[in-house]
Amino acid sequence: MFGFAITATFVSYQLLTDSQSPIQRDSALMAVFVVLCPPSVLSVALDPEVGTNNYYFLWTLIALLNAGLYATIRALVSRRLQRPE
Protein backbone atom coordinates (compact mmCIF):
# COMPACT_ATOMS: atom_id res chain seq x y z
CA MET A 1 0.00 0.00 0.00
CA PHE A 2 2.85 2.39 0.81
CA GLY A 3 4.38 2.15 -2.68
CA PHE A 4 1.01 2.63 -4.33
CA ALA A 5 0.25 5.64 -2.10
CA ILE A 6 3.58 7.27 -2.96
CA THR A 7 2.84 6.93 -6.67
CA ALA A 8 -0.70 8.28 -6.22
CA THR A 9 0.69 11.29 -4.37
CA PHE A 10 3.30 11.80 -7.10
CA VAL A 11 0.66 11.75 -9.87
CA SER A 12 -1.60 14.08 -7.88
CA TYR A 13 1.28 16.53 -7.45
CA GLN A 14 2.01 16.39 -11.19
CA LEU A 15 -1.62 17.03 -12.07
CA LEU A 16 -1.83 19.87 -9.53
CA THR A 17 1.30 21.54 -10.93
CA ASP A 18 0.84 20.95 -14.66
CA SER A 19 1.81 23.55 -17.24
CA GLN A 20 -1.53 25.38 -17.02
CA SER A 21 -1.48 25.67 -13.23
CA PRO A 22 -0.35 28.84 -11.45
CA ILE A 23 1.54 26.61 -8.97
CA GLN A 24 5.10 25.81 -10.06
CA ARG A 25 6.80 22.47 -9.49
CA ASP A 26 9.49 22.29 -6.84
CA SER A 27 12.60 20.52 -8.17
CA ALA A 28 13.61 19.21 -4.74
CA LEU A 29 10.18 17.69 -4.15
CA MET A 30 10.23 16.09 -7.61
CA ALA A 31 13.64 14.58 -6.81
CA VAL A 32 12.26 13.15 -3.55
CA PHE A 33 9.37 11.58 -5.45
CA VAL A 34 11.77 10.02 -7.96
CA VAL A 35 13.85 8.54 -5.12
CA LEU A 36 10.73 7.17 -3.39
CA CYS A 37 9.28 5.89 -6.67
CA PRO A 38 12.11 4.50 -8.83
CA PRO A 39 9.76 3.03 -11.49
CA SER A 40 8.69 6.61 -12.29
CA VAL A 41 11.76 6.82 -14.54
CA LEU A 42 9.60 4.93 -17.06
CA SER A 43 7.49 8.05 -17.47
CA VAL A 44 10.54 9.94 -18.74
CA ALA A 45 11.22 7.35 -21.41
CA LEU A 46 7.63 7.12 -22.65
CA ASP A 47 6.42 10.68 -21.82
CA PRO A 48 2.67 10.41 -22.53
CA GLU A 49 0.45 13.48 -22.71
CA VAL A 50 -1.03 14.37 -19.30
CA GLY A 51 -4.69 13.39 -19.02
CA THR A 52 -4.74 10.80 -21.82
CA ASN A 53 -5.53 7.12 -21.41
CA ASN A 54 -1.87 6.27 -22.04
CA TYR A 55 -0.85 8.58 -19.18
CA TYR A 56 -3.15 6.89 -16.69
CA PHE A 57 -2.25 3.40 -17.92
CA LEU A 58 1.47 4.15 -17.57
CA TRP A 59 1.09 5.55 -14.06
CA THR A 60 -1.08 2.60 -13.02
CA LEU A 61 1.72 0.31 -14.19
CA ILE A 62 4.28 2.44 -12.33
CA ALA A 63 2.13 2.30 -9.17
CA LEU A 64 1.95 -1.50 -9.35
CA LEU A 65 5.70 -1.76 -9.89
CA ASN A 66 6.39 0.58 -6.99
CA ALA A 67 3.98 -1.33 -4.73
CA GLY A 68 5.75 -4.56 -5.71
CA LEU A 69 9.12 -3.00 -4.93
CA TYR A 70 8.04 -1.94 -1.45
CA ALA A 71 6.36 -5.33 -0.81
CA THR A 72 9.60 -7.09 -1.77
CA ILE A 73 11.65 -4.85 0.50
CA ARG A 74 9.22 -5.48 3.37
CA ALA A 75 9.35 -9.25 2.83
CA LEU A 76 13.15 -9.24 2.78
CA VAL A 77 13.39 -7.11 5.91
CA SER A 78 10.84 -9.20 7.81
CA ARG A 79 12.69 -12.42 6.86
CA ARG A 80 15.95 -10.91 8.00
CA LEU A 81 14.45 -9.88 11.34
CA GLN A 82 12.87 -13.32 11.93
CA ARG A 83 16.13 -15.27 11.50
CA PRO A 84 17.78 -16.29 14.74
CA GLU A 85 21.40 -15.24 14.83
N, C-alpha and C positions, 0 to 999 in steps of 0.2 A: 504494500500500500504506500509506503514511504516514497519509493521510486516513481510510482505513478503520480503521486501528489506533487512531487517536485516538477515533473514534466507538465502537469496541468497548470501549476503556478507559472512556469516559464512561458507557456503558450498564452496564458492570460495576460502576462506582462507584455508580451510581444503585440498582442491585439490592442492592448490599452495604449501602447506607445507607437502605433504604426505611423506611417509617413503623413497621414492626414490629421493626426492628433496634435494638440498644442503641447502635450507633455513629451519631453525629449528622453531618449533612452540613456541610461547611465552605463558607461562602459565597464565600470568596476562590477556593477550588479550583473551585467551580461556575462562577464568572465566567471563570476561565482556560479551562475546557472550552468555554464558550460562545464565547469569542474564537477558540479553535483549531478549533471546529466550528460555523461560522455557520449551516449548515442546521438545527441543533438548535432554532432558534427555531420551526420548524414544530411541534415537540412541545408548545410552549406553546399554540399556536392550536388544536390538535386534542385534546391532553390525554387519551390513552387510558389505561385502567386498566392498571397494571403487571402483567405476566404474561399478558395476554390475547394472542390472535392479532393483534389490531389494533396492540397495542404493539410486537410484534416486527416486523410488517410496516412500520410507520412508521419504526422505527429502522433497518431494513434499507435503506429508501429514503433516509433521512438519511445513512447510511454511504456509499451509492453517490454521492449528491450531493457529499458531502465529499471522497470519493476523486476525483471528477471535478474538483472545485475545485482540489485540490492538483496533479493531473495537468496541468491547464491552466496553473497558475502555473509549474510546472516546465518545460513546453514553451515558455512565453513567456520565461522566464529563460534557458533554453539557447539559444534563437534569438538573444536579445539578446547573449549572450556569444560566439556564433559569428560575428557580423557584424564584418567588418573596418571599422575606423574610418577 
